[in-house]
């Protein structure tokens, strides 16, 4: 199994964890500062409307990282198992 295509996959996983940490490092202080009540029955849009934009974009970025890369992970792992994870495929994975 060629591991060169696994490097961009690992980078994306690490970036996802960085965004997760950054999300909570900004969201929790904002919730405390603005005294936002956490109600699981309230629509998410109403909760997000109470947060400042600089806090919301980190959550949006994190949500995107949890939703969009699923196909990337599947294709990357498949190419690695098939031994086709070098050259052009590795370059495209970095893009």
N, C-alpha and C positions, 0 to 999 in steps of 0.2 A: 504494500500500500504506500503510495507516494504521499508524503506529508506536506508538500509545498502548498497544496490547496487548503489544508487545514489551518494554515496561519491566518488568512483573512477571516475564516470562521471564528477562530479563537479571538481575534481582534474585535469582532462584532460582539461576541459574548462579553468580553471585558468591558467594551464601551456600554453595553446594556447595564452592567453592574454599576459602572460609574454614574450613568444617568439615574439609576435607581437610588443610589446614595445621595446624589445631588437633589433629586426630587424631594426626598424626605428631609434633607438638611435645610431646604428652603420652605417646604410646605408646613412642617410642624411648627416652626417659629411664627409663620404667618397666621396659622390657625389660632395660636395663643395670643398673638398681638391683636388680631381683629376680633377675638372672642367668638369665633365661628362655632356654632353648635353642630355636632356631628349627628345627623339623623339618617339612618339607613333607608327610611321611607321617603325621604325627600329626593326629588329628581337630581341627578348629577349636575345638570346644567345650572340649577339654582345654587348648588354648593360652589361650583367653579366661578360663577358670577361674583361671588363674594371675595375671591382671591385676586390679588394684583396680577397684572399681565405677566410680569417677570417671574412669578411663581407658576402661573398656568402653563407657560410654554415649556417648562421642564417636564411637567406632567404629560403634555401633548407629545413631546419627543419620546418620553418613556413608553407611552401607549403605542406609538408608532413602532418602536423597537420590539414590542411584544406581539404585534399583529402582522406586520409586513414581511419580516425576514423568514417566515416559516418555509416558503418554497426555496429560498436561498440555502437554508440549512439542509433540506432534503437533497437538493441537487448537488451541493458541495460534498456531502457525505457519500452520495451515490458515485460521483466522479472519483472520490478518493478510493472507494472500495474497488471500482473497476480499473484502477490504475491509470486513469486519464486526468489526473489532477495537476499536471505540470504544464508549462508553456503557456499557450493562449488561454486555456481554461483558468489557470492560476491568475494570469493577468486580468482576465475579465472578473474574477472573483474580487480582486482588489478594487476594481472600478466600482 
